[in-house]
Amino acid sequence: MINSKQIKEEIELVSTLRIITQAYQEISVMKMQKIRNSVLRTREFLERLSEVFYDVRESYKTEVQDILRKKNRLSKVFPTFDLRLVKKRKSVTVLLSANNKLYGDITYKVFFSFLKQVREHESDIIIIGRVGRDLFLEQEGSRPFRYIEISDVDIGSVDLRNVVHELKDYDQVNVFYGKFENIVNQESTISNVSGSQVFTAEELTQKKQPTEEHRFLFEPSLEQILDFFENQVFASLIKQTVHESHLASFASRIKAMEEALQNIETKSAQLKSDQRRVKRMLNNKKQIETISRVPIAYHG
Protein backbone atom coordinates (compact mmCIF):
# COMPACT_ATOMS: atom_id res chain seq x y z
CA MET A 1 0.00 0.00 0.00
CA ILE A 2 1.19 3.54 -0.79
CA ASN A 3 2.69 5.28 2.23
CA SER A 4 2.76 8.89 3.39
CA LYS A 5 6.22 9.58 1.93
CA GLN A 6 5.23 8.31 -1.52
CA ILE A 7 2.06 10.40 -1.48
CA LYS A 8 4.05 13.52 -0.56
CA GLU A 9 6.49 12.89 -3.43
CA GLU A 10 3.60 12.46 -5.92
CA ILE A 11 1.95 15.66 -4.69
CA GLU A 12 5.21 17.54 -5.29
CA LEU A 13 5.51 15.99 -8.76
CA VAL A 14 1.94 16.93 -9.67
CA SER A 15 2.55 20.49 -8.43
CA THR A 16 5.61 20.74 -10.69
CA LEU A 17 3.62 19.43 -13.64
CA ARG A 18 0.94 22.02 -12.93
CA ILE A 19 3.50 24.84 -13.08
CA ILE A 20 4.98 23.51 -16.36
CA THR A 21 1.56 23.00 -17.94
CA GLN A 22 0.39 26.49 -16.97
CA ALA A 23 3.60 27.96 -18.42
CA TYR A 24 3.10 26.11 -21.74
CA GLN A 25 -0.50 27.29 -21.84
CA GLU A 26 0.32 30.93 -21.13
CA ILE A 27 3.14 31.01 -23.68
CA SER A 28 0.85 29.46 -26.31
CA VAL A 29 -1.85 32.04 -25.56
CA MET A 30 0.64 34.89 -26.08
CA LYS A 31 1.96 33.40 -29.32
CA MET A 32 -1.54 32.69 -30.62
CA GLN A 33 -2.69 36.23 -29.88
CA LYS A 34 0.38 37.59 -31.65
CA ILE A 35 -0.38 35.91 -34.99
CA ARG A 36 -4.14 35.28 -34.86
CA ASN A 37 -5.39 38.62 -36.18
CA SER A 38 -2.87 38.83 -39.02
CA VAL A 39 -3.56 35.24 -40.12
CA LEU A 40 -7.33 35.67 -40.12
CA ARG A 41 -7.16 39.05 -41.90
CA THR A 42 -4.92 37.64 -44.62
CA ARG A 43 -6.75 34.32 -45.01
CA GLU A 44 -9.68 35.44 -47.13
CA PHE A 45 -7.56 37.73 -49.31
CA LEU A 46 -5.08 34.95 -50.16
CA GLU A 47 -7.87 32.43 -50.76
CA ARG A 48 -9.26 34.76 -53.41
CA LEU A 49 -5.77 35.42 -54.76
CA SER A 50 -5.27 31.67 -55.07
CA GLU A 51 -8.36 31.51 -57.27
CA VAL A 52 -6.90 34.24 -59.51
CA PHE A 53 -3.61 32.29 -59.60
CA TYR A 54 -5.56 29.29 -60.88
CA ASP A 55 -7.22 31.40 -63.60
CA VAL A 56 -3.86 32.84 -64.70
CA ARG A 57 -2.30 29.39 -65.00
CA GLU A 58 -5.27 28.05 -66.94
CA SER A 59 -5.11 31.03 -69.28
CA TYR A 60 -1.43 30.37 -69.86
CA LYS A 61 -2.06 26.69 -70.58
CA THR A 62 -4.83 27.57 -73.03
CA GLU A 63 -2.68 30.09 -74.87
CA VAL A 64 0.27 27.67 -75.12
CA GLN A 65 -2.03 24.92 -76.41
CA ASP A 66 -3.48 27.28 -79.03
CA ILE A 67 -0.01 28.21 -80.24
CA LEU A 68 1.12 24.58 -80.39
CA ARG A 69 -1.98 23.64 -82.39
CA LYS A 70 -1.33 26.47 -84.85
CA LYS A 71 2.31 25.42 -85.18
CA ASN A 72 1.37 21.86 -85.97
CA ARG A 73 -1.33 22.85 -88.42
CA LEU A 74 0.30 25.72 -90.28
CA SER A 75 4.02 24.93 -89.74
CA LYS A 76 4.71 28.59 -89.14
CA VAL A 77 6.95 30.19 -86.53
CA PHE A 78 5.04 31.70 -83.66
CA PRO A 79 6.31 33.59 -80.60
CA THR A 80 8.33 31.29 -78.36
CA PHE A 81 6.83 30.60 -74.98
CA ASP A 82 8.62 29.34 -71.90
CA LEU A 83 6.75 26.05 -71.51
CA ARG A 84 7.30 26.03 -67.76
CA LEU A 85 4.04 24.21 -67.05
CA VAL A 86 5.05 21.35 -69.35
CA LYS A 87 8.58 21.03 -67.98
CA LYS A 88 7.60 20.79 -64.32
CA ARG A 89 7.39 17.55 -62.40
CA LYS A 90 3.84 16.37 -61.88
CA SER A 91 2.94 16.77 -58.21
CA VAL A 92 4.15 16.80 -54.61
CA THR A 93 2.29 16.22 -51.36
CA VAL A 94 3.58 18.24 -48.41
CA LEU A 95 3.04 17.62 -44.70
CA LEU A 96 3.32 20.66 -42.43
CA SER A 97 4.12 19.26 -39.00
CA ALA A 98 5.94 20.44 -35.87
CA ASN A 99 9.43 19.98 -34.47
CA ASN A 100 8.20 19.40 -30.92
CA LYS A 101 5.37 17.50 -29.27
CA LEU A 102 2.69 18.71 -26.85
CA TYR A 103 0.64 20.34 -29.61
CA GLY A 104 -2.46 18.30 -28.87
CA ASP A 105 -4.28 16.13 -31.38
CA ILE A 106 -4.04 18.42 -34.42
CA THR A 107 -0.57 17.04 -35.30
CA TYR A 108 -1.98 13.52 -35.55
CA LYS A 109 -5.15 14.60 -37.37
CA VAL A 110 -3.08 16.24 -40.09
CA PHE A 111 -0.59 13.40 -40.29
CA PHE A 112 -3.15 10.64 -40.79
CA SER A 113 -5.01 12.70 -43.42
CA PHE A 114 -1.68 13.16 -45.21
CA LEU A 115 -0.82 9.46 -44.85
CA LYS A 116 -4.16 8.42 -46.38
CA GLN A 117 -3.54 10.74 -49.34
CA VAL A 118 -0.01 9.53 -50.12
CA ARG A 119 -1.08 5.89 -49.82
CA GLU A 120 -3.90 6.40 -52.31
CA HIS A 121 -2.25 8.81 -54.78
CA GLU A 122 1.20 8.67 -56.33
CA SER A 123 3.31 11.79 -55.87
CA ASP A 124 6.59 13.03 -54.48
CA ILE A 125 6.59 13.57 -50.72
CA ILE A 126 8.03 16.43 -48.68
CA ILE A 127 7.73 16.53 -44.88
CA ILE A 128 8.30 19.66 -42.81
CA GLY A 129 8.82 19.13 -39.07
CA ARG A 130 10.50 16.43 -36.96
CA VAL A 131 7.29 15.01 -35.49
CA GLY A 132 5.83 14.36 -38.94
CA ARG A 133 9.12 12.86 -40.12
CA ASP A 134 9.29 10.45 -37.18
CA LEU A 135 5.64 9.41 -37.59
CA PHE A 136 6.15 8.81 -41.31
CA LEU A 137 9.25 6.69 -40.69
CA GLU A 138 7.21 4.57 -38.26
CA GLN A 139 4.39 4.07 -40.75
CA GLU A 140 6.21 4.04 -44.12
CA GLY A 141 9.84 3.45 -43.21
CA SER A 142 11.04 2.38 -46.67
CA ARG A 143 9.24 5.04 -48.71
CA PRO A 144 11.42 7.88 -50.03
CA PHE A 145 10.70 11.48 -49.02
CA ARG A 146 12.50 14.79 -48.64
CA TYR A 147 12.71 16.50 -45.28
CA ILE A 148 12.74 20.23 -44.47
CA GLU A 149 12.99 21.78 -41.02
CA ILE A 150 11.69 25.24 -40.15
CA SER A 151 10.93 27.02 -36.90
CA ASP A 152 7.81 26.11 -34.92
CA VAL A 153 7.35 29.75 -33.92
CA ASP A 154 7.67 31.74 -37.15
CA ILE A 155 9.01 31.26 -40.66
CA GLY A 156 12.01 33.44 -41.47
CA SER A 157 13.14 34.59 -44.90
CA VAL A 158 15.78 31.83 -45.13
CA ASP A 159 13.22 29.17 -44.17
CA LEU A 160 10.78 30.54 -46.74
CA ARG A 161 13.39 30.54 -49.50
CA ASN A 162 14.31 26.93 -48.72
CA VAL A 163 10.69 25.78 -48.87
CA VAL A 164 9.94 27.73 -52.06
CA HIS A 165 13.10 26.35 -53.68
CA GLU A 166 11.97 22.77 -52.98
CA LEU A 167 8.43 23.35 -54.30
CA LYS A 168 8.76 25.78 -57.20
CA ASP A 169 9.44 23.13 -59.87
CA TYR A 170 6.20 21.23 -59.27
CA ASP A 171 3.07 21.70 -61.33
CA GLN A 172 0.84 20.72 -58.40
CA VAL A 173 1.66 21.37 -54.72
CA ASN A 174 -0.82 20.02 -52.16
CA VAL A 175 -0.10 20.96 -48.55
CA PHE A 176 -1.63 19.24 -45.52
CA TYR A 177 -1.74 21.42 -42.41
CA GLY A 178 -3.85 22.33 -39.39
CA LYS A 179 -6.35 25.15 -39.83
CA PHE A 180 -7.63 27.29 -36.96
CA GLU A 181 -11.41 27.41 -36.71
CA ASN A 182 -11.68 28.60 -33.10
CA ILE A 183 -9.98 27.98 -29.78
CA VAL A 184 -11.78 24.63 -29.44
CA ASN A 185 -11.68 23.33 -33.03
CA GLN A 186 -8.68 22.96 -35.32
CA GLU A 187 -9.14 20.90 -38.46
CA SER A 188 -6.88 19.01 -40.83
CA THR A 189 -6.92 20.85 -44.17
CA ILE A 190 -5.45 20.42 -47.64
CA SER A 191 -4.55 23.42 -49.77
CA ASN A 192 -3.23 23.68 -53.31
CA VAL A 193 -0.72 26.55 -53.27
CA SER A 194 0.52 26.13 -56.86
CA GLY A 195 -2.58 27.47 -58.61
CA SER A 196 -3.19 24.18 -60.42
CA GLN A 197 -6.50 23.58 -58.63
CA VAL A 198 -8.96 25.48 -56.48
CA PHE A 199 -10.70 23.29 -53.95
CA THR A 200 -11.59 22.91 -50.33
CA ALA A 201 -10.92 19.79 -48.28
CA GLU A 202 -14.60 18.82 -48.68
CA GLU A 203 -14.47 19.24 -52.46
CA LEU A 204 -11.34 17.12 -52.65
CA THR A 205 -13.05 14.35 -50.66
CA GLN A 206 -16.07 14.46 -52.97
CA LYS A 207 -13.74 14.70 -56.02
CA LYS A 208 -15.32 17.91 -57.27
CA GLN A 209 -13.48 20.06 -59.79
CA PRO A 210 -14.13 23.70 -60.68
CA THR A 211 -15.96 24.08 -63.97
CA GLU A 212 -16.25 27.84 -64.38
CA GLU A 213 -13.65 29.34 -66.73
CA HIS A 214 -12.65 33.01 -66.83
CA ARG A 215 -10.95 34.75 -69.75
CA PHE A 216 -8.62 37.69 -69.17
CA LEU A 217 -6.59 40.27 -71.02
CA PHE A 218 -3.10 40.61 -69.55
CA GLU A 219 -0.86 43.66 -69.42
CA PRO A 220 2.10 43.83 -69.98
CA SER A 221 1.98 40.12 -70.93
CA LEU A 222 0.60 36.82 -69.72
CA GLU A 223 4.10 35.41 -69.20
CA GLN A 224 5.14 38.31 -66.95
CA ILE A 225 1.94 38.06 -64.92
CA LEU A 226 2.43 34.31 -64.50
CA ASP A 227 6.05 34.86 -63.51
CA PHE A 228 4.91 37.26 -60.77
CA PHE A 229 2.35 34.76 -59.48
CA GLU A 230 4.81 31.85 -59.55
CA ASN A 231 7.33 33.78 -57.49
CA GLN A 232 5.79 36.46 -55.27
CA VAL A 233 2.27 35.08 -54.87
CA PHE A 234 3.42 31.47 -54.56
CA ALA A 235 5.78 32.46 -51.72
CA SER A 236 2.99 34.42 -50.01
CA LEU A 237 0.63 31.44 -50.19
CA ILE A 238 3.26 29.17 -48.66
CA LYS A 239 4.02 31.67 -45.89
CA GLN A 240 0.32 32.04 -45.07
CA THR A 241 -0.11 28.26 -44.98
CA VAL A 242 2.78 27.93 -42.50
CA HIS A 243 1.27 30.68 -40.33
CA GLU A 244 -2.10 28.92 -40.46
CA SER A 245 -0.38 25.74 -39.25
CA HIS A 246 1.35 27.59 -36.40
CA LEU A 247 -1.91 29.22 -35.30
CA ALA A 248 -3.73 25.88 -35.24
CA SER A 249 -0.84 24.28 -33.32
CA PHE A 250 -0.85 26.96 -30.62
CA ALA A 251 -4.63 26.74 -30.24
CA SER A 252 -4.42 22.94 -30.06
CA ARG A 253 -1.71 23.17 -27.39
CA ILE A 254 -3.86 25.55 -25.31
CA LYS A 255 -6.70 23.05 -25.48
CA ALA A 256 -4.37 20.14 -24.64
CA MET A 257 -2.86 22.01 -21.69
CA GLU A 258 -6.34 22.87 -20.39
CA GLU A 259 -7.27 19.19 -20.47
CA ALA A 260 -3.97 18.32 -18.78
CA LEU A 261 -4.65 20.87 -16.03
CA GLN A 262 -8.05 19.31 -15.40
CA ASN A 263 -6.42 15.88 -15.09
CA ILE A 264 -3.76 17.32 -12.78
CA GLU A 265 -6.41 18.88 -10.54
CA THR A 266 -8.29 15.56 -10.40
CA LYS A 267 -5.06 13.70 -9.56
CA SER A 268 -4.10 16.32 -6.97
CA ALA A 269 -7.49 16.04 -5.25
CA GLN A 270 -7.16 12.24 -5.21
CA LEU A 271 -3.66 12.39 -3.70
CA LYS A 272 -4.77 14.84 -1.02
CA SER A 273 -7.67 12.53 -0.18
CA ASP A 274 -5.23 9.60 0.05
CA GLN A 275 -2.95 11.72 2.23
CA ARG A 276 -5.79 12.49 4.67
CA ARG A 277 -6.81 8.83 4.72
CA VAL A 278 -3.26 7.65 5.45
CA LYS A 279 -2.93 10.32 8.14
CA ARG A 280 -6.15 9.13 9.79
CA MET A 281 -4.93 5.53 9.65
CA LEU A 282 -1.64 6.50 11.28
CA ASN A 283 -3.44 8.47 13.99
CA ASN A 284 -5.77 5.53 14.64
CA LYS A 285 -2.78 3.19 14.81
CA LYS A 286 -1.04 5.46 17.33
CA GLN A 287 -4.17 5.65 19.47
CA ILE A 288 -4.53 1.87 19.44
CA GLU A 289 -0.87 1.45 20.43
CA THR A 290 -1.30 4.02 23.21
CA ILE A 291 -4.40 2.27 24.54
CA SER A 292 -2.72 -1.11 24.37
CA ARG A 293 0.08 0.14 26.69
CA VAL A 294 -2.32 1.41 29.37
CA PRO A 295 -2.35 -1.06 32.36
CA ILE A 296 -5.72 -2.58 33.10
CA ALA A 297 -6.70 -3.17 36.77
CA TYR A 298 -8.74 -6.21 37.72
CA HIS A 299 -10.97 -6.25 40.81
CA GLY A 300 -11.74 -9.60 42.41
C-alpha positions in Angstrom: 0.0 0.0 0.0 1.2 3.5 -0.8 2.7 5.3 2.2 2.8 8.9 3.4 6.2 9.6 1.9 5.2 8.3 -1.5 2.1 10.4 -1.5 4.1 13.5 -0.6 6.5 12.9 -3.4 3.6 12.5 -5.9 1.9 15.7 -4.7 5.2 17.5 -5.3 5.5 16.0 -8.8 1.9 16.9 -9.7 2.6 20.5 -8.4 5.6 20.7 -10.7 3.6 19.4 -13.6 0.9 22.0 -12.9 3.5 24.8 -13.1 5.0 23.5 -16.4 1.6 23.0 -17.9 0.4 26.5 -17.0 3.6 28.0 -18.4 3.1 26.1 -21.7 -0.5 27.3 -21.8 0.3 30.9 -21.1 3.1 31.0 -23.7 0.9 29.5 -26.3 -1.8 32.0 -25.6 0.6 34.9 -26.1 2.0 33.4 -29.3 -1.5 32.7 -30.6 -2.7 36.2 -29.9 0.4 37.6 -31.6 -0.4 35.9 -35.0 -4.1 35.3 -34.9 -5.4 38.6 -36.2 -2.9 38.8 -39.0 -3.6 35.2 -40.1 -7.3 35.7 -40.1 -7.2 39.1 -41.9 -4.9 37.6 -44.6 -6.8 34.3 -45.0 -9.7 35.4 -47.1 -7.6 37.7 -49.3 -5.1 35.0 -50.2 -7.9 32.4 -50.8 -9.3 34.8 -53.4 -5.8 35.4 -54.8 -5.3 31.7 -55.1 -8.4 31.5 -57.3 -6.9 34.2 -59.5 -3.6 32.3 -59.6 -5.6 29.3 -60.9 -7.2 31.4 -63.6 -3.9 32.8 -64.7 -2.3 29.4 -65.0 -5.3 28.0 -66.9 -5.1 31.0 -69.3 -1.4 30.4 -69.9 -2.1 26.7 -70.6 -4.8 27.6 -73.0 -2.7 30.1 -74.9 0.3 27.7 -75.1 -2.0 24.9 -76.4 -3.5 27.3 -79.0 0.0 28.2 -80.2 1.1 24.6 -80.4 -2.0 23.6 -82.4 -1.3 26.5 -84.8 2.3 25.4 -85.2 1.4 21.9 -86.0 -1.3 22.9 -88.4 0.3 25.7 -90.3 4.0 24.9 -89.7 4.7 28.6 -89.1 7.0 30.2 -86.5 5.0 31.7 -83.7 6.3 33.6 -80.6 8.3 31.3 -78.4 6.8 30.6 -75.0 8.6 29.3 -71.9 6.8 26.1 -71.5 7.3 26.0 -67.8 4.0 24.2 -67.1 5.1 21.4 -69.3 8.6 21.0 -68.0 7.6 20.8 -64.3 7.4 17.5 -62.4 3.8 16.4 -61.9 2.9 16.8 -58.2 4.2 16.8 -54.6 2.3 16.2 -51.4 3.6 18.2 -48.4 3.0 17.6 -44.7 3.3 20.7 -42.4 4.1 19.3 -39.0 5.9 20.4 -35.9 9.4 20.0 -34.5 8.2 19.4 -30.9 5.4 17.5 -29.3 2.7 18.7 -26.8 0.6 20.3 -29.6 -2.5 18.3 -28.9 -4.3 16.1 -31.4 -4.0 18.4 -34.4 -0.6 17.0 -35.3 -2.0 13.5 -35.6 -5.2 14.6 -37.4 -3.1 16.2 -40.1 -0.6 13.4 -40.3 -3.1 10.6 -40.8 -5.0 12.7 -43.4 -1.7 13.2 -45.2 -0.8 9.5 -44.9 -4.2 8.4 -46.4 -3.5 10.7 -49.3 0.0 9.5 -50.1 -1.1 5.9 -49.8 -3.9 6.4 -52.3 -2.2 8.8 -54.8 1.2 8.7 -56.3 3.3 11.8 -55.9 6.6 13.0 -54.5 6.6 13.6 -50.7 8.0 16.4 -48.7 7.7 16.5 -44.9 8.3 19.7 -42.8 8.8 19.1 -39.1 10.5 16.4 -37.0 7.3 15.0 -35.5 5.8 14.4 -38.9 9.1 12.9 -40.1 9.3 10.5 -37.2 5.6 9.4 -37.6 6.1 8.8 -41.3 9.2 6.7 -40.7 7.2 4.6 -38.3 4.4 4.1 -40.8 6.2 4.0 -44.1 9.8 3.4 -43.2 11.0 2.4 -46.7 9.2 5.0 -48.7 11.4 7.9 -50.0 10.7 11.5 -49.0 12.5 14.8 -48.6 12.7 16.5 -45.3 12.7 20.2 -44.5 13.0 21.8 -41.0 11.7 25.2 -40.2 10.9 27.0 -36.9 7.8 26.1 -34.9 7.4 29.8 -33.9 7.7 31.7 -37.1 9.0 31.3 -40.7 12.0 33.4 -41.5 13.1 34.6 -44.9 15.8 31.8 -45.1 13.2 29.2 -44.2 10.8 30.5 -46.7 13.4 30.5 -49.5 14.3 26.9 -48.7 10.7 25.8 -48.9 9.9 27.7 -52.1 13.1 26.4 -53.7 12.0 22.8 -53.0 8.4 23.3 -54.3 8.8 25.8 -57.2 9.4 23.1 -59.9 6.2 21.2 -59.3 3.1 21.7 -61.3 0.8 20.7 -58.4 1.7 21.4 -54.7 -0.8 20.0 -52.2 -0.1 21.0 -48.5 -1.6 19.2 -45.5 -1.7 21.4 -42.4 -3.9 22.3 -39.4 -6.4 25.1 -39.8 -7.6 27.3 -37.0 -11.4 27.4 -36.7 -11.7 28.6 -33.1 -10.0 28.0 -29.8 -11.8 24.6 -29.4 -11.7 23.3 -33.0 -8.7 23.0 -35.3 -9.1 20.9 -38.5 -6.9 19.0 -40.8 -6.9 20.8 -44.2 -5.5 20.4 -47.6 -4.6 23.4 -49.8 -3.2 23.7 -53.3 -0.7 26.5 -53.3 0.5 26.1 -56.9 -2.6 27.5 -58.6 -3.2 24.2 -60.4 -6.5 23.6 -58.6 -9.0 25.5 -56.5 -10.7 23.3 -53.9 -11.6 22.9 -50.3 -10.9 19.8 -48.3 -14.6 18.8 -48.7 -14.5 19.2 -52.5 -11.3 17.1 -52.7 -13.1 14.3 -50.7 -16.1 14.5 -53.0 -13.7 14.7 -56.0 -15.3 17.9 -57.3 -13.5 20.1 -59.8 -14.1 23.7 -60.7 -16.0 24.1 -64.0 -16.2 27.8 -64.4 -13.7 29.3 -66.7 -12.6 33.0 -66.8 -10.9 34.7 -69.7 -8.6 37.7 -69.2 -6.6 40.3 -71.0 -3.1 40.6 -69.5 -0.9 43.7 -69.4 2.1 43.8 -70.0 2.0 40.1 -70.9 0.6 36.8 -69.7 4.1 35.4 -69.2 5.1 38.3 -67.0 1.9 38.1 -64.9 2.4 34.3 -64.5 6.1 34.9 -63.5 4.9 37.3 -60.8 2.4 34.8 -59.5 4.8 31.9 -59.6 7.3 33.8 -57.5 5.8 36.5 -55.3 2.3 35.1 -54.9 3.4 31.5 -54.6 5.8 32.5 -51.7 3.0 34.4 -50.0 0.6 31.4 -50.2 3.3 29.2 -48.7 4.0 31.7 -45.9 0.3 32.0 -45.1 -0.1 28.3 -45.0 2.8 27.9 -42.5 1.3 30.7 -40.3 -2.1 28.9 -40.5 -0.4 25.7 -39.3 1.4 27.6 -36.4 -1.9 29.2 -35.3 -3.7 25.9 -35.2 -0.8 24.3 -33.3 -0.8 27.0 -30.6 -4.6 26.7 -30.2 -4.4 22.9 -30.1 -1.7 23.2 -27.4 -3.9 25.5 -25.3 -6.7 23.0 -25.5 -4.4 20.1 -24.6 -2.9 22.0 -21.7 -6.3 22.9 -20.4 -7.3 19.2 -20.5 -4.0 18.3 -18.8 -4.6 20.9 -16.0 -8.0 19.3 -15.4 -6.4 15.9 -15.1 -3.8 17.3 -12.8 -6.4 18.9 -10.5 -8.3 15.6 -10.4 -5.1 13.7 -9.6 -4.1 16.3 -7.0 -7.5 16.0 -5.2 -7.2 12.2 -5.2 -3.7 12.4 -3.7 -4.8 14.8 -1.0 -7.7 12.5 -0.2 -5.2 9.6 0.1 -2.9 11.7 2.2 -5.8 12.5 4.7 -6.8 8.8 4.7 -3.3 7.7 5.5 -2.9 10.3 8.1 -6.1 9.1 9.8 -4.9 5.5 9.6 -1.6 6.5 11.3 -3.4 8.5 14.0 -5.8 5.5 14.6 -2.8 3.2 14.8 -1.0 5.5 17.3 -4.2 5.7 19.5 -4.5 1.9 19.4 -0.9 1.5 20.4 -1.3 4.0 23.2 -4.4 2.3 24.5 -2.7 -1.1 24.4 0.1 0.1 26.7 -2.3 1.4 29.4 -2.4 -1.1 32.4 -5.7 -2.6 33.1 -6.7 -3.2 36.8 -8.7 -6.2 37.7 -11.0 -6.2 40.8 -11.7 -9.6 42.4 
